[in-house]
Amino acid sequence: MRTYFVLFVTSLISTLILTRFVRSRAIGWGAVDMPDGKRRIHKTPIPRLGGAAIYFSMLLGLFVLMLLNTLVTQGVESNIRRVLVMIVPATLVFLVGVYDDFNGMRASTKLAFELLATAILYGCGFRIEVVSAPFIGSFDFPALLGFPLTAMWVIGITNAFNLIDGIDGLATGASGFAMLSIFIFSMATGHADVSVISIVLLGGTLGFLRYNFNPATIFLGDSGSLFLGFMAAALSMASAQKSPTLIAIAIPLVTFGLPVAEVGLSIARRFVSGEPIFQSDRRHIHHMLLRRGLNQRQAVIVLYGICALFSLFGIMLLNPQRSFGGLIFLILAIGIVFGVQHLRYDEFGELSYQIKHGVRRRRRVLRVNVRIRRSSDALRQAASSAELSEALTAVFEASDFDGVRLEIADPEVIVRMCEPVSGWRVHDDSATALWRWQREGLNVPDLARSHQYWSLRVPLTDHGRRSLGVITFYHSLASEDLAANLTQVCGAMRGDLIAAIERLCDREPALAHPHAAFQPGKVIRNFAN
């Protein structure tokens, strides 16, 4: 353990020194993160390129190891090829991040380099071929799926740490917890090379955190977040080799719980809301905590606590009992669900509402629309104004509208339709005939003047585009969502109603009742509410 302690202290001190140098030079070189008032929440320009200090302190730590003559040194020397296999592609990712810190780089270009780095790992034997799940067992994947799974893991974890680098100290602290967990796992499984690299990176992240914690004076930049994410993914695969499958897959997955959850939530909420999956925004976990009233320090401390819990659960998975692992995953799942609810994402709130009310509403929608379709048959067969009135009543009693108002504007139609037994009335102050339906038990004198109901006004026109009138639907603002299919109501049922009015106008003779002598401008006062 003395060797590991020496490496940790060496990395810690060297990072403290290198960070001050990088911070001063980054300003002169132009590697500065400017506030934009949107996704970047800092108020003043902050130098980035902090990953350079961690990267070079790692190299220094490995160099110091070679100067020591210990069993750890011998163990690493015997696995020097594995060390180089991790360092070389990680250096490629680091250089990509450095370029991005200075000049910016398209996401697709960064992804291409990340794929190249992953291909190097895969070609040298770092790959995912077996996955284990509690209560189910392990699955051996064919070679054809080996690279896609490996790329999904490496690129996913790499960008997950980059994704949480949104407030001071978060990505650095999360990386520190990840490296501590990997160190413990590698010590338990006997991978000295992984233990050395992880303890060196742990010292580097803690040393850098001195300048990165709120208020930060330097940021990791993509050079740091991508490098640390890639190293976390590579080290987890290296420590998983020749290990039980539960340790190989489940422990790293739990250990990287916060960044993995962030990626999963980001993809899920953007998919639910219909937004581009890779579009940046200010609705990450740390942003939502800030919206809940926490300041940056408080939010980071809360997330550190979550990282610590994930790391603790990951360490507990070293217990070989499979049922114990299943219990841990159950606790984590419940905790994630509770946490997402506490963050109050609009997307998941709406999704929860839809799931909760979906089945009941679907049954109600089906019932209402089937009854409307059946009642519409009577509307198509109406042979008199009385039958039309009965058919309309049947249609709307089957719907979930609260009221309907049908106005017929054609004077000739008014004369033919104003039959007392059919329920038609002549409007008091206009040359229109009125038919009105209101749900039984609804004691509202005039729905049109009530502020508690919304209305849908649908014009009625014949094939010659001549206006026959208008039908208006009313529904309470306080009621459940409308179950009636408005496309059907405004389409097929509207067409049936227009056809019925035209048919009755052509077939019914003028009736000898008090309104038969109706003339425009001489409206009889018998409209009743």
C-alpha positions as CSV (number, residue, x, y, z in Angstrom):
1,M,0.0,0.0,0.0
2,R,3.0,2.3,0.5
3,T,3.5,2.4,-3.3
4,Y,-0.1,3.4,-3.9
5,F,0.2,6.1,-1.2
6,V,3.3,7.5,-2.8
7,L,1.7,7.5,-6.3
8,F,-1.4,9.2,-4.9
9,V,0.6,12.0,-3.1
10,T,2.8,12.5,-6.1
11,S,-0.2,12.9,-8.4
12,L,-2.0,15.2,-6.0
13,I,0.9,17.6,-5.5
14,S,1.9,17.6,-9.2
15,T,-1.7,18.4,-10.2
16,L,-1.8,21.3,-7.7
17,I,1.3,22.7,-9.3
18,L,0.4,22.0,-12.9
19,T,-3.1,23.4,-12.6
20,R,-1.8,26.8,-11.6
21,F,0.6,26.8,-14.6
22,V,-2.1,25.6,-17.0
23,R,-4.6,28.1,-15.7
24,S,-2.2,31.1,-16.3
25,R,-1.2,29.8,-19.8
26,A,-4.7,28.9,-20.9
27,I,-5.7,32.6,-20.6
28,G,-2.8,33.7,-22.8
29,W,-3.4,30.9,-25.3
30,G,-7.1,31.8,-25.6
31,A,-8.6,28.6,-24.1
32,V,-11.3,30.4,-22.2
33,D,-14.9,29.5,-21.6
34,M,-17.1,32.6,-22.2
35,P,-20.5,32.9,-20.5
36,D,-23.4,32.9,-22.8
37,G,-26.4,33.3,-20.5
38,K,-27.8,30.0,-21.7
39,R,-26.2,26.6,-21.1
40,R,-23.1,28.1,-19.5
41,I,-24.2,29.5,-16.2
42,H,-20.9,31.1,-15.0
43,K,-20.8,34.9,-15.0
44,T,-17.2,35.6,-15.9
45,P,-14.7,34.1,-18.5
46,I,-13.1,31.0,-17.0
47,P,-10.0,29.3,-18.5
48,R,-10.5,25.7,-19.5
49,L,-7.9,23.1,-20.5
50,G,-7.7,21.7,-16.9
51,G,-7.6,18.2,-18.3
52,A,-4.0,18.9,-19.3
53,A,-2.9,19.1,-15.6
54,I,-4.5,15.8,-14.8
55,Y,-3.2,14.1,-17.9
56,F,0.4,15.1,-17.3
57,S,0.2,14.4,-13.6
58,M,-0.9,10.8,-14.6
59,L,2.2,10.4,-16.8
60,L,4.4,11.8,-14.0
61,G,2.9,9.3,-11.6
62,L,3.6,6.4,-13.9
63,F,7.2,7.7,-14.4
64,V,7.7,7.8,-10.6
65,L,6.4,4.2,-10.4
66,M,9.1,3.1,-12.8
67,L,11.7,4.6,-10.4
68,L,10.4,2.5,-7.6
69,N,11.5,-1.1,-7.1
70,T,8.4,-2.7,-5.5
71,L,6.1,-5.6,-6.2
72,V,3.6,-3.1,-7.6
73,T,6.2,-1.9,-10.1
74,Q,6.9,-5.5,-11.2
75,G,3.2,-6.2,-11.6
76,V,2.8,-3.2,-13.8
77,E,5.9,-4.0,-15.8
78,S,4.6,-7.5,-16.5
79,N,1.4,-5.9,-17.9
80,I,3.0,-2.9,-19.6
81,R,1.2,-3.8,-22.9
82,R,-2.2,-3.5,-21.1
83,V,-1.1,-0.1,-19.7
84,L,-0.1,1.1,-23.1
85,V,-3.3,-0.2,-24.7
86,M,-5.2,2.1,-22.3
87,I,-2.9,5.1,-22.4
88,V,-2.5,5.4,-26.2
89,P,-6.2,5.7,-27.1
90,A,-6.8,7.8,-24.0
91,T,-4.1,10.2,-25.3
92,L,-5.9,10.4,-28.6
93,V,-9.2,11.3,-26.8
94,F,-7.2,13.9,-24.7
95,L,-5.8,15.5,-27.8
96,V,-9.2,15.7,-29.4
97,G,-10.4,17.4,-26.2
98,V,-7.5,19.9,-26.3
99,Y,-8.3,20.8,-29.9
100,D,-12.0,21.3,-29.0
101,D,-11.0,23.5,-26.0
102,F,-9.1,25.8,-28.4
103,N,-11.0,25.7,-31.6
104,G,-14.2,23.8,-31.1
105,M,-15.1,20.6,-32.9
106,R,-18.2,19.2,-34.4
107,A,-19.9,16.5,-32.4
108,S,-19.7,14.1,-35.3
109,T,-16.0,14.6,-35.6
110,K,-15.4,13.9,-31.9
111,L,-17.6,10.8,-32.2
112,A,-15.4,9.6,-35.0
113,F,-12.2,9.9,-33.0
114,E,-13.9,8.3,-30.0
115,L,-14.9,5.3,-32.2
116,L,-11.3,5.1,-33.4
117,A,-10.0,5.0,-29.8
118,T,-12.6,2.4,-29.0
119,A,-11.5,0.3,-31.9
120,I,-7.9,0.3,-30.6
121,L,-9.2,-0.9,-27.2
122,Y,-11.3,-3.6,-28.9
123,G,-8.6,-4.7,-31.2
124,C,-6.2,-5.2,-28.2
125,G,-8.7,-7.4,-26.3
126,F,-10.6,-4.9,-24.2
127,R,-14.2,-5.9,-25.1
128,I,-17.6,-6.7,-23.7
129,E,-18.6,-10.3,-24.6
130,V,-20.6,-11.4,-21.5
131,V,-23.4,-9.5,-19.6
132,S,-24.9,-10.7,-16.4
133,A,-28.2,-9.7,-14.9
134,P,-29.5,-10.4,-11.3
135,F,-32.1,-13.3,-11.2
136,I,-31.6,-14.1,-14.9
137,G,-28.0,-15.1,-15.3
138,S,-25.3,-14.3,-17.9
139,F,-25.5,-13.9,-21.6
140,D,-22.7,-14.6,-24.1
141,F,-22.8,-12.3,-27.1
142,P,-21.5,-13.3,-30.5
143,A,-18.4,-11.6,-31.9
144,L,-20.6,-9.6,-34.3
145,L,-22.2,-7.8,-31.3
146,G,-19.0,-7.4,-29.3
147,F,-17.8,-4.2,-30.9
148,P,-21.2,-2.4,-30.9
149,L,-21.6,-3.2,-27.2
150,T,-18.0,-2.2,-26.4
151,A,-18.4,1.1,-28.4
152,M,-21.8,1.8,-26.7
153,W,-20.1,1.4,-23.3
154,V,-17.0,3.3,-23.9
155,I,-18.5,6.2,-25.9
156,G,-21.5,6.3,-23.6
157,I,-19.4,6.6,-20.4
158,T,-17.0,9.0,-22.1
159,N,-19.7,11.4,-23.0
160,A,-21.6,10.9,-19.8
161,F,-18.8,12.5,-17.8
162,N,-18.7,15.3,-20.4
163,L,-22.5,15.7,-20.0
164,I,-22.4,16.3,-16.3
165,D,-19.6,18.9,-16.6
166,G,-22.1,21.7,-16.2
167,I,-21.5,23.2,-12.8
168,D,-18.3,23.8,-10.8
169,G,-16.6,20.6,-9.6
170,L,-19.3,18.1,-10.5
171,A,-17.5,16.1,-13.2
172,T,-14.2,16.3,-11.3
173,G,-15.8,15.0,-8.1
174,A,-17.8,12.3,-9.9
175,S,-14.6,11.2,-11.6
176,G,-12.9,11.0,-8.2
177,F,-15.6,8.7,-6.8
178,A,-15.4,6.6,-9.9
179,M,-11.6,6.2,-9.7
180,L,-11.8,5.4,-6.0
181,S,-14.3,2.6,-6.7
182,I,-12.3,1.3,-9.6
183,F,-9.2,1.2,-7.3
184,I,-11.1,-0.9,-4.8
185,F,-12.4,-3.3,-7.4
186,S,-9.1,-3.7,-9.1
187,M,-7.4,-4.4,-5.7
188,A,-10.1,-7.0,-5.0
189,T,-9.6,-8.7,-8.4
190,G,-5.8,-8.5,-8.5
191,H,-5.2,-6.0,-11.4
192,A,-2.2,-4.0,-10.3
193,D,-2.0,-2.0,-13.5
194,V,-5.6,-0.8,-13.1
195,S,-5.0,0.0,-9.4
196,V,-2.0,2.1,-10.3
197,I,-3.7,4.2,-13.0
198,S,-6.9,4.6,-11.0
199,I,-5.0,5.8,-7.8
200,V,-2.9,8.2,-9.9
201,L,-6.1,9.6,-11.5
202,L,-7.8,9.8,-8.1
203,G,-4.9,12.0,-6.8
204,G,-5.1,14.1,-10.0
205,T,-8.9,14.8,-9.7
206,L,-8.6,15.7,-6.0
207,G,-5.7,18.1,-6.7
208,F,-7.6,19.7,-9.5
209,L,-10.7,20.0,-7.4
210,R,-8.9,22.5,-5.3
211,Y,-9.3,25.0,-8.2
212,N,-12.4,23.6,-9.8
213,F,-14.8,23.6,-6.8
214,N,-17.2,26.6,-6.7
215,P,-16.2,29.3,-7.3
216,A,-14.1,27.6,-10.0
217,T,-11.0,29.4,-11.4
218,I,-10.5,26.8,-14.1
219,F,-12.6,24.2,-15.9
220,L,-11.8,20.7,-17.0
221,G,-12.8,21.5,-20.5
222,D,-13.4,18.7,-23.0
223,S,-9.7,17.7,-22.6
224,G,-10.5,16.7,-19.0
225,S,-14.0,15.4,-19.1
226,L,-13.6,13.3,-22.2
227,F,-10.2,12.0,-21.0
228,L,-11.5,11.1,-17.5
229,G,-14.7,9.5,-19.0
230,F,-12.7,7.4,-21.5
231,M,-10.3,6.3,-18.8
232,A,-13.1,5.3,-16.5
233,A,-14.7,3.2,-19.2
234,A,-11.3,1.6,-20.2
235,L,-10.3,0.9,-16.6
236,S,-13.6,-0.7,-15.8
237,M,-13.2,-3.1,-18.7
238,A,-9.6,-3.8,-17.8
239,S,-10.5,-4.7,-14.2
240,A,-13.4,-6.8,-15.5
241,Q,-11.2,-9.2,-17.4
242,K,-11.1,-12.7,-15.9
243,S,-13.6,-11.5,-13.2
244,P,-17.1,-12.9,-12.4
245,T,-19.6,-11.5,-14.8
246,L,-21.6,-9.7,-12.1
247,I,-18.4,-7.8,-11.1
248,A,-17.5,-7.3,-14.7
249,I,-20.6,-5.4,-15.7
250,A,-22.9,-4.6,-12.8
251,I,-20.3,-2.9,-10.6
252,P,-19.0,-0.4,-13.1
253,L,-22.6,0.3,-14.2
254,V,-23.6,1.1,-10.6
255,T,-20.4,3.0,-9.8
256,F,-21.0,5.4,-12.7
257,G,-24.6,5.7,-11.6
258,L,-24.8,9.5,-11.8
259,P,-23.4,10.0,-15.3
260,V,-25.2,6.9,-16.6
261,A,-28.5,8.2,-15.1
262,E,-27.9,11.6,-16.6
263,V,-27.4,10.1,-20.1
264,G,-30.5,7.9,-19.7
265,L,-32.7,10.8,-18.5
266,S,-31.5,13.2,-21.2
267,I,-32.2,10.7,-24.0
268,A,-35.6,9.7,-22.5
269,R,-36.9,13.2,-21.8
270,R,-35.8,14.5,-25.3
271,F,-37.4,11.5,-26.9
272,V,-40.7,12.0,-24.9
273,S,-40.8,15.7,-25.8
274,G,-39.9,15.1,-29.5
275,E,-36.7,17.2,-29.3
276,P,-33.4,16.2,-31.0
277,I,-31.6,13.6,-28.9
278,F,-28.2,15.3,-29.0
279,Q,-29.4,18.8,-28.6
280,S,-27.9,20.6,-25.6
281,D,-30.1,22.3,-23.1
282,R,-30.3,23.4,-19.5
283,R,-32.5,20.6,-18.1
284,H,-29.8,18.3,-16.7
285,I,-30.0,17.0,-13.2
286,H,-27.7,19.8,-11.8
287,H,-29.8,22.4,-13.7
288,M,-33.0,21.1,-12.1
289,L,-31.5,21.3,-8.6
290,L,-30.5,24.9,-9.3
291,R,-34.1,25.6,-10.3
292,R,-35.3,24.1,-7.0
293,G,-33.5,26.9,-5.2
294,L,-30.1,25.3,-4.5
295,N,-26.9,27.2,-5.2
296,Q,-24.0,25.6,-7.1
297,R,-22.2,24.5,-4.0
298,Q,-25.3,22.9,-2.5
299,A,-26.2,21.2,-5.7
300,V,-22.7,19.8,-6.1
301,I,-22.7,18.5,-2.5
302,V,-26.0,16.8,-3.0
303,L,-24.7,15.1,-6.2
304,Y,-21.5,14.1,-4.4
305,G,-23.7,12.4,-1.9
306,I,-25.5,10.5,-4.7
307,C,-22.1,9.5,-6.2
308,A,-21.0,8.3,-2.9
309,L,-24.1,6.1,-2.5
310,F,-23.7,4.7,-6.0
311,S,-20.0,3.9,-5.2
312,L,-21.0,2.3,-1.9
313,F,-23.6,0.1,-3.6
314,G,-21.1,-0.8,-6.2
315,I,-18.6,-1.9,-3.6
316,M,-21.4,-3.9,-1.9
317,L,-21.9,-5.8,-5.2
318,L,-18.5,-7.5,-4.5
319,N,-20.6,-9.8,-2.3
320,P,-20.9,-12.9,-4.5
321,Q,-24.6,-13.6,-3.5
322,R,-26.7,-12.9,-6.6
323,S,-29.9,-12.3,-4.6
324,F,-28.0,-9.5,-2.7
325,G,-27.2,-7.9,-6.0
326,G,-30.8,-8.0,-7.1
327,L,-31.8,-6.3,-3.9
328,I,-29.3,-3.5,-4.5
329,F,-30.6,-2.9,-8.1
330,L,-34.2,-2.8,-6.7
331,I,-33.2,-0.2,-4.1
332,L,-31.4,1.9,-6.8
333,A,-34.4,1.7,-9.2
334,I,-36.7,2.9,-6.5
335,G,-34.3,5.7,-5.6
336,I,-34.0,6.8,-9.2
337,V,-37.7,6.9,-9.7
338,F,-38.1,9.0,-6.5
339,G,-35.3,11.3,-7.5
340,V,-36.8,11.9,-10.9
341,Q,-40.1,12.8,-9.4
342,H,-38.5,15.2,-7.0
343,L,-36.7,17.0,-9.9
344,R,-40.1,17.6,-11.5
345,Y,-39.3,17.1,-15.1
346,D,-42.2,18.3,-17.2
347,E,-41.6,15.5,-19.7
348,F,-41.8,12.7,-17.1
349,G,-44.7,14.4,-15.3
350,E,-46.8,14.3,-18.5
351,L,-45.7,10.8,-19.3
352,S,-46.7,9.7,-15.8
353,Y,-50.1,11.3,-16.2
354,Q,-50.6,9.7,-19.6
355,I,-49.7,6.2,-18.2
356,K,-51.8,6.7,-15.1
357,H,-54.9,7.9,-17.0
358,G,-54.1,6.2,-20.4
359,V,-56.0,2.9,-20.0
360,R,-59.1,4.4,-18.4
361,R,-59.2,7.2,-21.0
362,R,-58.7,4.8,-23.9
363,R,-61.7,2.8,-22.8
364,R,-63.8,5.9,-22.4
365,V,-62.7,7.2,-25.8
366,L,-63.6,3.9,-27.4
367,R,-67.0,3.8,-25.7
368,V,-67.9,7.3,-26.6
369,N,-66.8,7.1,-30.2
370,V,-68.5,3.8,-30.8
371,R,-71.8,5.3,-29.4
372,I,-71.3,8.3,-31.6
373,R,-70.9,6.1,-34.7
374,R,-74.0,4.1,-33.9
375,S,-76.0,7.2,-33.2
376,S,-74.8,8.8,-36.5
377,D,-76.7,6.0,-38.4
378,A,-80.0,7.6,-37.2
379,L,-78.8,11.0,-38.4
380,R,-78.1,9.6,-41.9
381,Q,-81.6,8.1,-42.0
382,A,-83.6,11.1,-40.6
383,A,-86.7,11.6,-42.8
384,S,-88.3,14.5,-40.9
385,S,-87.2,17.4,-38.7
386,A,-88.5,15.6,-35.7
387,E,-86.4,12.6,-36.5
388,L,-83.4,14.9,-37.1
389,S,-83.9,16.4,-33.7
390,E,-84.1,12.9,-32.1
391,A,-81.0,11.8,-34.0
392,L,-79.0,14.8,-32.9
393,T,-80.1,14.3,-29.3
394,A,-79.0,10.6,-29.4
395,V,-75.6,11.6,-30.9
396,F,-74.8,14.2,-28.3
397,E,-76.1,12.2,-25.4
398,A,-73.6,9.5,-26.5
399,S,-70.8,12.1,-26.6
400,D,-69.2,13.9,-23.7
401,F,-70.1,17.4,-24.8
402,D,-72.0,19.4,-22.2
403,G,-74.1,21.4,-24.8
404,V,-74.6,21.9,-28.5
405,R,-76.2,24.8,-30.4
406,L,-77.3,24.4,-34.0
407,E,-78.3,27.5,-36.0
408,I,-79.8,27.3,-39.5
409,A,-79.4,30.5,-41.4
410,D,-81.3,29.8,-44.7
411,P,-84.8,31.4,-44.6
412,E,-86.3,28.6,-46.6
413,V,-84.9,26.0,-44.3
414,I,-86.1,28.0,-41.3
415,V,-89.7,27.8,-42.7
416,R,-89.5,24.1,-43.3
417,M,-87.7,23.2,-40.1
418,C,-89.6,25.3,-37.5
419,E,-91.9,22.6,-36.4
420,P,-92.9,22.8,-32.7
421,V,-92.9,19.1,-32.1
422,S,-89.3,18.8,-33.3
423,G,-87.9,21.2,-30.7
424,W,-86.9,23.9,-33.2
425,R,-87.3,27.6,-32.4
426,V,-86.9,30.8,-34.2
427,H,-84.2,33.0,-32.8
428,D,-85.5,36.2,-31.3
429,D,-83.4,38.8,-33.1
430,S,-82.1,37.1,-36.2
431,A,-83.3,35.3,-39.2
432,T,-82.1,31.9,-37.9
433,A,-83.7,28.7,-36.6
434,L,-82.2,27.4,-33.5
435,W,-81.9,23.9,-32.0
436,R,-80.3,23.5,-28.7
437,W,-79.2,20.5,-26.6
438,Q,-77.9,20.6,-23.1
439,R,-76.8,17.7,-20.9
440,E,-79.5,16.7,-18.4
441,G,-78.9,18.1,-14.9
442,L,-76.7,20.9,-16.2
443,N,-78.3,24.1,-14.8
444,V,-76.6,26.8,-16.9
445,P,-79.0,29.3,-18.6
446,D,-76.6,30.2,-21.4
447,L,-73.4,28.2,-22.1
448,A,-72.3,30.7,-24.7
449,R,-72.0,33.4,-22.0
450,S,-70.4,31.2,-19.3
451,H,-66.7,31.5,-18.7
452,Q,-66.6,27.9,-17.5
453,Y,-66.9,26.3,-20.9
454,W,-64.9,26.3,-24.0
455,S,-66.6,26.2,-27.4
456,L,-65.9,24.8,-30.8
457,R,-67.7,26.5,-33.7
458,V,-68.1,24.5,-36.9
459,P,-69.6,26.1,-40.1
460,L,-72.1,24.1,-42.2
461,T,-71.8,24.6,-45.9
462,D,-73.3,22.7,-48.8
463,H,-71.3,21.5,-51.9
464,G,-71.9,24.9,-53.5
465,R,-70.2,26.5,-50.5
466,R,-73.6,28.1,-49.6
467,S,-73.8,28.7,-45.8
468,L,-76.5,26.6,-44.2
469,G,-75.6,27.7,-40.6
470,V,-73.3,26.8,-37.8
471,I,-73.1,24.2,-35.0
472,T,-71.3,25.0,-31.8
473,F,-70.1,22.5,-29.2
474,Y,-69.5,23.3,-25.5
475,H,-67.4,21.4,-23.0
476,S,-66.6,22.3,-19.3
477,L,-63.1,23.6,-18.6
478,A,-63.1,21.6,-15.4
479,S,-64.0,18.3,-17.0
480,E,-61.7,15.5,-18.1
481,D,-60.2,15.6,-21.6
482,L,-62.7,15.4,-24.3
483,A,-63.1,11.8,-25.4
484,A,-65.1,12.4,-28.6
485,N,-63.0,12.3,-31.8
486,L,-63.1,15.8,-33.1
487,T,-62.0,14.7,-36.5
488,Q,-65.0,12.5,-36.7
489,V,-67.3,15.2,-35.3
490,C,-66.1,17.9,-37.7
491,G,-65.8,15.5,-40.6
492,A,-68.1,12.5,-41.0
493,M,-70.8,13.7,-38.6
494,R,-70.8,17.2,-40.0
495,G,-71.2,15.8,-43.5
496,D,-74.1,13.7,-42.3
497,L,-75.8,16.7,-40.7
498,I,-75.4,18.9,-43.8
499,A,-76.8,16.1,-46.0
500,A,-79.8,15.7,-43.6
501,I,-80.6,19.4,-43.7
502,E,-80.4,19.5,-47.5
503,R,-82.5,16.3,-47.8
504,L,-85.2,17.6,-45.5
505,C,-85.3,21.0,-47.2
506,D,-85.9,19.3,-50.5
507,R,-88.4,16.7,-49.3
508,E,-90.6,18.4,-46.6
509,P,-93.4,20.7,-47.7
510,A,-94.0,23.9,-45.8
511,L,-96.0,23.2,-42.7
512,A,-99.1,25.1,-41.8
513,H,-98.1,26.3,-38.4
514,P,-97.7,29.8,-37.0
515,H,-94.1,30.1,-38.5
516,A,-95.1,29.0,-42.0
517,A,-95.6,32.6,-43.0
518,F,-92.1,33.6,-41.8
519,Q,-90.3,36.2,-43.8
520,P,-86.8,37.5,-43.2
521,G,-87.0,40.5,-40.9
522,K,-90.3,39.3,-39.2
523,V,-89.0,37.0,-36.5
524,I,-91.6,35.6,-34.2
525,R,-90.8,35.9,-30.5
526,N,-91.2,32.3,-29.3
527,F,-87.6,31.4,-28.6
528,A,-87.4,29.8,-25.2
529,N,-84.3,29.2,-23.0
